[in-house]
Amino acid sequence: MSAPTAPGSNDSPAVALGPTSLVFGAIAAIGAWPSLMLVALPWSFIAGPLAMTFGLAGIHYARQGIGRMWTGAAGTTLGAAGFLALFAVLAA
């Protein structure tokens, strides 16, 4: 007997977009913390836009039933907060 090889709805690579954005969002949010900003500045400057991009894509696929909504939304929020905090500090 052979097992079916058709992919399921949760077998897509799009399932990883939400958790990836959550990790990048956490890195970007760490860069917004004043005492850790100088240590994490290069990574948070890159991680913020990546978190927003992956998070918005994760939200898009979660609306179609692939993946979870909360991870994409949390990653997008953390990435935007970290990215905007960096611009606020650089503008000051």
VEXTI-849183 format. One line per 4 residues: number of its first residue (from 1); their letters; for each residue x, y negated, z negated of N, C-alpha, C, O. Coordinates in Angstrom, 2 decimals. Last residue first. Layout:
# VEXTI-849183
NUM) a) X Y Z X Y Z X Y Z X Y Z ~ ... $
***
This chain:
# VEXTI-849183
92) aalv) 16.36 -61.80 -15.91 16.49 -62.70 -17.07 17.88 -63.32 -17.16 18.15 -64.09 -18.08 ~ 16.49 -59.98 -13.90 16.00 -61.32 -13.56 16.22 -62.31 -14.70 16.26 -63.52 -14.47 ~ 17.29 -57.68 -15.23 18.20 -58.28 -14.24 17.78 -59.69 -13.85 18.63 -60.51 -13.50 ~ 15.02 -57.21 -16.79 16.31 -57.49 -17.43 17.27 -58.16 -16.45 17.98 -59.09 -16.82 $
88) afla) 13.12 -56.75 -14.81 12.90 -57.82 -15.78 14.21 -58.21 -16.47 14.48 -59.39 -16.70 ~ 14.17 -54.53 -13.52 14.09 -55.79 -12.79 13.86 -56.97 -13.73 14.35 -58.06 -13.47 ~ 13.88 -52.68 -15.60 15.22 -52.99 -15.08 15.20 -54.30 -14.32 16.13 -55.11 -14.46 ~ 11.12 -52.62 -15.84 11.92 -53.10 -16.97 13.33 -53.45 -16.52 13.91 -54.42 -17.01 $
84) lfga) 10.40 -51.42 -13.44 10.04 -52.82 -13.67 10.81 -53.41 -14.85 11.13 -54.60 -14.84 ~ 11.41 -48.84 -13.89 11.90 -49.63 -12.76 11.60 -51.11 -12.95 12.44 -51.96 -12.67 ~ 9.96 -47.96 -16.12 11.41 -48.04 -16.16 11.98 -48.92 -15.07 12.93 -49.67 -15.30 ~ 7.33 -48.09 -15.09 7.71 -48.85 -16.29 9.22 -49.02 -16.38 9.72 -50.11 -16.67 $
80) aglt) 7.47 -46.32 -12.93 7.17 -47.73 -12.68 7.58 -48.59 -13.88 8.12 -49.68 -13.71 ~ 8.05 -43.93 -14.30 8.97 -44.45 -13.30 8.74 -45.92 -13.01 9.70 -46.69 -12.88 ~ 5.77 -43.63 -15.92 7.10 -43.79 -16.53 8.11 -44.37 -15.54 8.92 -45.22 -15.91 ~ 3.81 -43.38 -13.87 3.73 -44.45 -14.87 5.09 -44.69 -15.52 5.51 -45.84 -15.67 $
76) tgaa) 4.65 -41.11 -12.49 4.52 -42.38 -11.79 4.52 -43.54 -12.77 5.16 -44.56 -12.53 ~ 4.51 -39.19 -14.55 5.78 -39.50 -13.91 5.76 -40.82 -13.17 6.73 -41.57 -13.20 ~ 1.75 -39.21 -15.06 2.70 -39.58 -16.12 4.06 -39.95 -15.53 4.69 -40.91 -15.97 ~ 0.74 -38.33 -12.58 0.35 -39.65 -13.11 1.33 -40.11 -14.19 1.69 -41.29 -14.23 $
72) gtwm) 1.90 -35.78 -12.35 2.16 -36.81 -11.35 1.85 -38.20 -11.85 2.59 -39.15 -11.58 ~ 0.83 -34.56 -14.61 2.28 -34.68 -14.48 2.64 -35.74 -13.45 3.58 -36.51 -13.64 ~ -1.96 -34.64 -14.23 -1.36 -35.38 -15.33 0.14 -35.53 -15.19 0.69 -36.55 -15.61 ~ -2.66 -33.00 -12.02 -2.75 -34.44 -11.91 -1.95 -35.15 -13.00 -1.32 -36.17 -12.72 $
68) rgig) -0.90 -30.22 -10.67 -1.64 -30.84 -11.77 -1.56 -32.36 -11.67 -0.53 -32.92 -11.29 ~ -1.38 -28.25 -7.62 -0.62 -28.88 -8.70 -1.52 -29.51 -9.73 -2.75 -29.36 -9.69 ~ -3.80 -28.79 -5.39 -2.48 -28.17 -5.46 -1.68 -28.91 -6.52 -1.35 -30.08 -6.34 ~ -6.16 -30.11 -4.90 -6.21 -28.86 -5.64 -4.89 -28.14 -5.75 -4.86 -26.98 -6.17 $
64) qray) -6.07 -32.58 -3.86 -6.45 -31.52 -2.93 -6.47 -30.15 -3.60 -6.76 -29.14 -2.96 ~ -5.12 -34.02 -5.95 -6.51 -34.28 -5.53 -6.99 -33.22 -4.54 -8.19 -33.00 -4.40 ~ -2.53 -33.15 -5.89 -3.39 -32.70 -6.99 -4.85 -32.97 -6.68 -5.72 -32.21 -7.11 ~ -1.49 -34.51 -3.71 -1.72 -33.07 -3.59 -2.59 -32.53 -4.72 -3.32 -31.56 -4.52 $
60) higa) -1.47 -37.12 -4.82 -2.16 -36.85 -3.56 -2.47 -35.36 -3.43 -3.59 -34.99 -3.08 ~ 0.19 -36.76 -7.02 -1.22 -37.13 -7.22 -2.04 -36.83 -5.98 -3.16 -36.34 -6.07 ~ 2.59 -36.23 -5.67 2.00 -35.22 -6.53 0.54 -35.49 -6.83 -0.26 -34.56 -6.90 ~ 3.01 -38.71 -4.46 2.79 -37.53 -3.61 2.16 -36.40 -4.42 1.29 -35.69 -3.91 $
56) lgft) 3.38 -40.20 -6.78 2.26 -40.52 -5.89 1.97 -39.37 -4.93 0.80 -39.10 -4.62 ~ 5.70 -38.90 -7.76 4.46 -38.92 -8.52 3.25 -39.23 -7.67 2.21 -38.59 -7.81 ~ 7.64 -39.41 -5.84 7.22 -38.03 -6.08 5.91 -37.97 -6.84 5.10 -37.08 -6.60 ~ 7.68 -42.27 -6.13 7.42 -41.62 -4.85 6.92 -40.19 -5.04 5.89 -39.80 -4.48 $
52) malp) 8.29 -42.69 -8.83 7.06 -43.25 -8.26 6.69 -42.54 -6.95 5.52 -42.25 -6.71 ~ 10.73 -41.35 -9.00 9.60 -40.91 -9.82 8.29 -41.44 -9.27 7.28 -40.73 -9.25 ~ 12.27 -42.89 -7.26 12.02 -41.49 -6.95 10.83 -40.95 -7.74 10.03 -40.19 -7.21 ~ 12.34 -45.37 -8.63 11.63 -45.25 -7.35 11.35 -43.81 -6.94 10.32 -43.53 -6.34 $
48) gaif) 13.77 -44.34 -11.03 12.49 -45.03 -11.06 11.73 -44.95 -9.74 10.58 -44.51 -9.72 ~ 16.29 -43.26 -10.36 15.21 -42.36 -10.79 13.85 -43.03 -10.80 12.84 -42.35 -10.59 ~ 17.97 -45.41 -9.78 17.62 -44.47 -8.72 16.40 -43.64 -9.09 15.56 -43.35 -8.24 ~ 18.09 -46.63 -12.25 17.83 -47.46 -11.07 17.42 -46.60 -9.87 16.61 -47.02 -9.04 $
44) swpl) 18.86 -44.58 -13.89 17.50 -45.07 -14.01 17.13 -45.96 -12.82 15.96 -46.03 -12.44 ~ 21.51 -44.24 -13.14 20.56 -43.15 -12.94 19.13 -43.65 -13.00 18.28 -43.20 -12.23 ~ 22.73 -46.71 -13.82 22.76 -46.21 -12.44 21.71 -45.13 -12.17 21.09 -45.11 -11.11 ~ 21.95 -46.96 -16.69 21.55 -47.91 -15.64 21.64 -47.34 -14.23 20.67 -47.47 -13.48 $
40) avlm) 22.58 -45.57 -18.97 21.70 -44.92 -18.01 21.33 -45.81 -16.83 20.46 -45.44 -16.04 ~ 24.26 -47.27 -20.43 24.69 -45.89 -20.16 23.89 -45.30 -19.00 24.45 -44.61 -18.14 ~ 22.85 -49.63 -20.65 24.14 -49.64 -19.96 24.63 -48.25 -19.61 25.33 -48.07 -18.62 ~ 20.52 -48.78 -22.09 20.43 -49.30 -20.73 21.77 -49.24 -20.00 21.82 -48.85 -18.84 $
36) lspw) 20.23 -48.00 -24.67 20.72 -46.99 -23.73 20.81 -47.51 -22.30 21.16 -46.76 -21.39 ~ 19.19 -50.16 -26.02 20.47 -49.64 -26.47 21.05 -48.60 -25.52 22.25 -48.34 -25.56 ~ 16.70 -50.71 -24.59 17.83 -51.65 -24.61 19.18 -51.05 -25.03 20.21 -51.38 -24.44 ~ 15.19 -48.57 -22.28 15.47 -48.76 -23.70 16.74 -49.61 -23.83 17.77 -49.26 -23.25 $
32) agia) 15.15 -48.06 -19.62 14.47 -49.27 -20.05 14.70 -49.56 -21.53 14.45 -50.67 -21.99 ~ 16.32 -45.58 -19.33 17.07 -46.75 -18.90 16.43 -48.06 -19.29 17.11 -49.09 -19.30 ~ 14.22 -43.99 -20.07 15.37 -44.07 -20.97 16.22 -45.28 -20.61 16.78 -45.93 -21.49 ~ 12.64 -44.24 -17.80 12.18 -44.86 -19.04 13.30 -44.95 -20.07 13.33 -45.88 -20.87 $
28) aiag) 14.11 -42.74 -15.97 13.93 -44.17 -15.74 13.48 -44.88 -17.00 13.89 -46.02 -17.25 ~ 13.84 -40.22 -17.14 15.18 -40.80 -16.97 15.08 -42.31 -16.76 15.87 -43.07 -17.31 ~ 11.08 -39.91 -16.92 11.70 -39.93 -18.24 13.10 -40.53 -18.18 13.49 -41.28 -19.07 ~ 10.84 -39.86 -14.13 10.22 -40.94 -14.90 10.80 -41.04 -16.29 10.98 -42.15 -16.81 $
24) fvls) 12.12 -37.46 -13.53 12.70 -38.72 -13.05 12.12 -39.91 -13.80 12.84 -40.88 -14.07 ~ 10.24 -35.76 -14.80 11.64 -35.77 -15.22 12.32 -37.06 -14.78 13.01 -37.70 -15.57 ~ 7.91 -36.37 -13.33 7.93 -36.55 -14.78 9.36 -36.59 -15.32 9.66 -37.40 -16.20 ~ 8.58 -35.62 -10.77 8.39 -37.04 -11.05 8.38 -37.32 -12.54 8.81 -38.39 -12.98 $
20) tpgl) 8.68 -32.86 -11.19 9.89 -33.57 -10.78 9.76 -35.06 -11.06 10.71 -35.69 -11.53 ~ 5.98 -32.29 -11.82 7.03 -32.12 -12.84 8.34 -32.82 -12.48 9.04 -33.31 -13.36 ~ 4.85 -33.08 -9.21 4.47 -33.69 -10.48 5.53 -33.52 -11.56 5.94 -34.51 -12.16 ~ 6.09 -31.38 -7.28 6.21 -32.83 -7.19 5.90 -33.51 -8.52 6.60 -34.44 -8.91 $
16) avap) 5.66 -28.66 -7.33 6.81 -29.17 -8.06 6.92 -30.68 -8.04 7.79 -31.23 -8.72 ~ 3.58 -28.17 -5.62 3.32 -27.99 -7.04 4.45 -28.59 -7.86 4.22 -29.00 -9.00 ~ 4.56 -28.27 -3.08 3.95 -29.49 -3.60 3.62 -29.38 -5.08 3.40 -30.40 -5.73 ~ 5.28 -25.75 -2.29 6.31 -26.59 -2.92 5.75 -27.88 -3.49 6.41 -28.53 -4.31 $
12) sdns) 2.62 -23.47 -3.17 3.17 -24.52 -2.33 4.31 -25.25 -3.04 4.31 -25.35 -4.26 ~ 1.18 -21.72 -4.62 2.48 -21.28 -4.14 3.19 -22.33 -3.29 4.27 -22.07 -2.76 ~ -1.39 -22.28 -5.28 -0.36 -22.73 -6.20 1.04 -22.24 -5.81 1.97 -22.35 -6.60 ~ -2.93 -21.10 -3.33 -2.95 -22.56 -3.41 -1.87 -23.09 -4.35 -1.48 -24.25 -4.24 $
8) gpat) -0.89 -18.46 -1.87 -2.02 -18.99 -2.62 -1.93 -20.50 -2.71 -0.98 -21.12 -2.22 ~ 0.11 -17.06 1.26 0.38 -17.89 0.09 -0.92 -18.36 -0.56 -1.91 -18.63 0.12 ~ -0.10 -13.65 2.15 -0.63 -14.99 2.35 -0.39 -15.83 1.10 -0.64 -15.36 -0.01 ~ 0.60 -11.07 1.79 1.69 -12.04 1.88 1.20 -13.45 2.11 2.00 -14.37 2.25 $
4) pasm) -0.60 -8.43 -0.26 -0.87 -9.52 0.67 0.25 -10.57 0.64 0.76 -10.90 -0.43 ~ 1.29 -5.38 -0.39 0.70 -6.53 -1.07 0.42 -7.62 -0.05 1.14 -7.73 0.95 ~ 0.54 -2.14 0.85 1.31 -3.37 0.91 0.54 -4.50 0.21 -0.69 -4.54 0.22 ~ 0.83 1.18 0.00 0.00 0.00 0.00 0.88 -1.24 0.00 1.83 -1.36 -0.77 $
***
